[in-house]
Amino acid sequence: MRSSLSRVADAVELEIVVPAFNEADRLAGSLKRAAAFLETQPWTSRLVVVDNGSSDDSAAVAASVPTGRVGIEVIGCAEPGKGAAVRRGLSACTAPYAGFFDADLSTPVETLTRTMAELRAGAAAVIASRHAPGARFVTRQPLGRRVGGRVFRTLTRPLVPCVRDTQCGFKFFRRTALGAALERCRVDGFAFDVELLRRVREAGGEIVEVPVDWTDDRRSTFHPVRDGIASFASVVSLYRTAVAR
């Protein structure tokens, strides 16, 4: 598996990382839907699936999906954690614009239309938001996750005060802003998003939130207790880093 996606022959304008951990059951459908949309857009694209140590056939499924004119790459990430997988994928990208969305497509792939417009207009980062004015929950999360999410937003707001929703799995960046931010990221779990946005903001980059119609997928790999505790610990470490500077 290659560590770089920089072949001149298949240079594209946008690269999309899709982290995958045991996503074989839904990956084919999500990739086909994404590719069908991307083929209609005025920019060229490539999908980069990062297999994060899956025990199922996620990598094989991704590699076999017909995506038409939209390129697809499958790379691996032995280090556990969504943050590690996303960082692995983004670090391998070389396109002018790069980002990631979750394999469940809880955020509509069509959100990329406005996302690319904002990036081309100069934004350093464009992220989907479930809490910006105009956003809507098509199906809501279970009560426990809603409460946990509210607590997490309260904890992280001082770290990224300009952002209402750090955890929606749909974020895209200008490559010039992304590279420097990634070099300073250390978190590997679900709090990776908080650190990445904080690094972009510290460098003076503009972060634009796009309200979306978001659909909860009950098959999410996020475990409220295990991942919630790990995310809280990561946020504490980010506060320690901020205080030490």
C-alpha positions as CSV (number, residue, x, y, z in Angstrom):
1,M,0.0,0.0,0.0
2,R,1.4,3.3,-1.0
3,S,2.3,6.1,1.4
4,S,1.8,8.8,-1.1
5,L,-0.9,9.5,-3.7
6,S,1.1,12.0,-5.7
7,R,1.2,10.5,-9.2
8,V,1.2,13.3,-11.7
9,A,-0.9,11.2,-14.2
10,D,-3.9,11.1,-11.8
11,A,-3.6,14.5,-10.1
12,V,-7.0,15.7,-8.9
13,E,-8.4,18.8,-7.3
14,L,-10.1,17.1,-4.3
15,E,-9.1,14.1,-2.3
16,I,-11.6,12.6,0.2
17,V,-10.5,10.3,3.0
18,V,-12.9,7.7,4.2
19,P,-11.7,6.0,7.5
20,A,-13.0,2.4,7.7
21,F,-13.0,0.1,10.6
22,N,-15.1,-3.0,10.0
23,E,-17.3,-1.2,7.4
24,A,-17.6,-4.0,4.9
25,D,-21.4,-4.1,5.1
26,R,-22.0,-0.5,4.1
27,L,-18.8,0.6,2.4
28,A,-19.8,-0.4,-1.2
29,G,-23.1,1.5,-1.1
30,S,-21.5,4.6,0.4
31,L,-18.6,4.7,-2.1
32,K,-20.9,4.2,-5.0
33,R,-23.2,7.0,-3.9
34,A,-20.3,9.3,-3.3
35,A,-18.7,8.5,-6.7
36,A,-22.0,9.0,-8.5
37,F,-22.3,12.5,-7.1
38,L,-18.6,13.4,-7.6
39,E,-18.8,12.4,-11.3
40,T,-21.3,15.2,-11.9
41,Q,-19.2,17.9,-10.3
42,P,-16.9,20.4,-12.1
43,W,-13.8,19.4,-10.1
44,T,-11.9,16.1,-10.3
45,S,-11.8,13.9,-7.2
46,R,-10.3,10.8,-5.7
47,L,-11.6,8.7,-2.8
48,V,-9.0,7.4,-0.3
49,V,-10.2,4.6,1.9
50,V,-8.1,4.0,5.0
51,D,-8.5,0.5,6.4
52,N,-7.9,1.0,10.2
53,G,-7.1,-2.6,11.0
54,S,-10.5,-4.1,10.1
55,S,-11.1,-7.7,10.9
56,D,-13.7,-8.0,8.1
57,D,-13.3,-7.5,4.3
58,S,-13.4,-3.7,4.3
59,A,-10.3,-3.2,2.3
60,A,-11.2,-5.8,-0.3
61,V,-14.8,-4.4,-0.6
62,A,-13.4,-0.9,-1.1
63,A,-10.9,-2.0,-3.7
64,S,-13.6,-3.7,-5.8
65,V,-16.2,-0.9,-5.9
66,P,-16.6,0.5,-9.4
67,T,-16.4,4.3,-9.2
68,G,-16.3,5.4,-12.8
69,R,-14.1,8.4,-13.5
70,V,-13.6,9.0,-9.8
71,G,-10.4,7.4,-8.7
72,I,-10.2,5.3,-5.5
73,E,-7.2,4.3,-3.4
74,V,-7.1,1.9,-0.5
75,I,-4.3,2.3,2.1
76,G,-3.8,0.9,5.5
77,C,-3.3,2.3,9.0
78,A,-2.0,-0.1,11.7
79,E,-2.3,2.4,14.5
80,P,-5.7,2.2,16.1
81,G,-8.1,5.1,16.4
82,K,-10.2,7.2,14.0
83,G,-7.8,10.1,14.4
84,A,-4.9,8.0,13.4
85,A,-6.7,6.7,10.3
86,V,-7.8,10.2,9.2
87,R,-4.3,11.6,9.8
88,R,-2.8,8.8,7.8
89,G,-5.1,9.4,4.9
90,L,-4.8,13.2,4.9
91,S,-1.0,13.0,5.2
92,A,-1.0,10.9,2.0
93,C,-3.1,13.4,0.0
94,T,-1.5,15.9,-2.3
95,A,-4.5,17.6,-3.9
96,P,-5.1,21.4,-3.4
97,Y,-8.2,20.4,-1.3
98,A,-8.5,17.4,1.0
99,G,-10.7,16.3,3.8
100,F,-12.8,13.4,5.2
101,F,-16.2,12.1,5.7
102,D,-17.6,9.1,7.6
103,A,-18.4,5.9,5.8
104,D,-22.0,6.0,6.9
105,L,-22.6,9.2,5.0
106,S,-24.7,10.7,7.9
107,T,-23.8,14.0,6.3
108,P,-25.1,14.2,2.7
109,V,-22.3,14.0,0.2
110,E,-24.0,16.8,-1.7
111,T,-22.7,19.1,1.1
112,L,-19.5,19.1,-0.9
113,T,-21.0,21.6,-3.4
114,R,-21.0,24.4,-0.9
115,T,-17.9,23.1,0.8
116,M,-15.8,23.5,-2.4
117,A,-17.3,26.9,-3.1
118,E,-16.2,28.1,0.4
119,L,-12.7,26.6,0.0
120,R,-12.2,28.2,-3.3
121,A,-13.3,31.5,-1.9
122,G,-10.5,31.3,0.7
123,A,-11.7,29.4,3.7
124,A,-9.0,27.3,5.4
125,A,-11.5,24.7,6.6
126,V,-15.1,24.0,5.9
127,I,-16.9,21.7,8.3
128,A,-20.5,20.3,8.5
129,S,-22.4,21.3,11.6
130,R,-25.4,19.8,13.2
131,H,-25.8,22.8,15.5
132,A,-25.3,25.8,13.2
133,P,-28.5,27.8,12.4
134,G,-30.4,26.0,9.7
135,A,-29.1,22.5,10.6
136,R,-31.6,19.7,11.1
137,F,-31.6,16.2,12.6
138,V,-33.4,13.9,10.2
139,T,-33.0,11.1,12.8
140,R,-31.7,11.9,16.2
141,Q,-29.1,10.1,18.3
142,P,-30.1,8.2,21.4
143,L,-30.6,10.2,24.5
144,G,-27.3,9.1,26.1
145,R,-25.2,10.2,23.1
146,R,-27.1,13.5,22.9
147,V,-26.3,14.3,26.6
148,G,-22.7,13.2,26.1
149,G,-22.4,15.3,23.0
150,R,-23.7,18.4,24.9
151,V,-21.2,17.8,27.6
152,F,-18.4,17.4,25.1
153,R,-19.3,20.6,23.3
154,T,-19.2,22.5,26.5
155,L,-15.8,21.1,27.4
156,T,-14.3,21.8,24.0
157,R,-15.8,25.3,23.3
158,P,-12.9,27.2,25.0
159,L,-10.4,25.2,22.8
160,V,-12.2,26.1,19.5
161,P,-14.5,29.0,20.5
162,C,-15.5,29.7,16.9
163,V,-16.9,26.2,16.2
164,R,-20.4,25.0,17.3
165,D,-19.8,21.3,16.3
166,T,-16.3,19.8,16.3
167,Q,-17.5,16.2,16.0
168,C,-19.6,16.0,12.8
169,G,-17.7,13.6,10.6
170,F,-17.3,15.8,7.5
171,K,-14.4,18.3,7.3
172,F,-12.4,19.7,4.4
173,F,-9.4,21.9,4.1
174,R,-7.1,23.9,1.8
175,R,-3.9,21.8,1.5
176,T,-1.8,24.8,2.5
177,A,-3.6,25.1,5.9
178,L,-3.9,21.4,6.4
179,G,-0.2,20.4,6.2
180,A,1.1,22.6,9.1
181,A,-1.9,21.7,11.3
182,L,-1.4,17.9,10.8
183,E,2.3,18.2,11.8
184,R,1.2,19.4,15.3
185,C,-1.6,16.9,15.9
186,R,-1.0,14.1,18.4
187,V,-4.5,12.8,19.3
188,D,-5.5,9.5,17.7
189,G,-9.1,9.0,18.9
190,F,-12.4,10.7,18.3
191,A,-11.0,14.0,19.8
192,F,-8.7,14.3,16.8
193,D,-11.1,16.7,15.2
194,V,-10.9,19.1,18.1
195,E,-7.1,19.3,17.9
196,L,-7.0,19.6,14.1
197,L,-9.5,22.5,14.1
198,R,-7.6,24.2,17.0
199,R,-4.3,24.0,15.0
200,V,-5.9,25.5,11.9
201,R,-7.4,28.3,14.0
202,E,-4.1,28.9,15.8
203,A,-2.5,29.5,12.4
204,G,-5.1,32.2,11.6
205,G,-7.2,30.1,9.3
206,E,-10.9,30.8,8.7
207,I,-13.2,27.9,9.7
208,V,-16.6,27.9,8.0
209,E,-19.5,25.9,9.4
210,V,-22.1,24.6,7.0
211,P,-25.5,23.6,8.5
212,V,-26.6,20.1,7.3
213,D,-29.5,17.7,7.4
214,W,-27.9,15.0,9.5
215,T,-29.0,11.4,9.9
216,D,-27.9,9.3,12.8
217,D,-26.6,5.8,12.0
218,R,-27.2,3.4,14.9
219,R,-24.4,1.2,13.5
220,S,-21.8,3.8,14.5
221,T,-18.5,2.4,15.8
222,F,-18.4,5.1,18.5
223,H,-18.8,3.5,21.9
224,P,-20.3,6.0,24.4
225,V,-18.4,4.8,27.4
226,R,-15.1,3.5,26.0
227,D,-14.6,6.3,23.4
228,G,-16.3,8.9,25.6
229,I,-13.7,8.4,28.3
230,A,-10.8,8.3,25.8
231,S,-12.1,11.5,24.2
232,F,-12.4,13.3,27.5
233,A,-8.8,12.3,28.4
234,S,-7.6,13.7,25.0
235,V,-9.4,17.0,25.6
236,V,-7.7,17.2,29.0
237,S,-4.4,16.7,27.4
238,L,-5.2,19.5,24.9
239,Y,-6.0,21.9,27.8
240,R,-2.7,21.0,29.4
241,T,-0.9,21.8,26.1
242,A,-2.7,25.1,25.8
243,V,-1.8,26.1,29.4
244,A,1.8,25.1,29.0
245,R,2.3,27.3,26.0
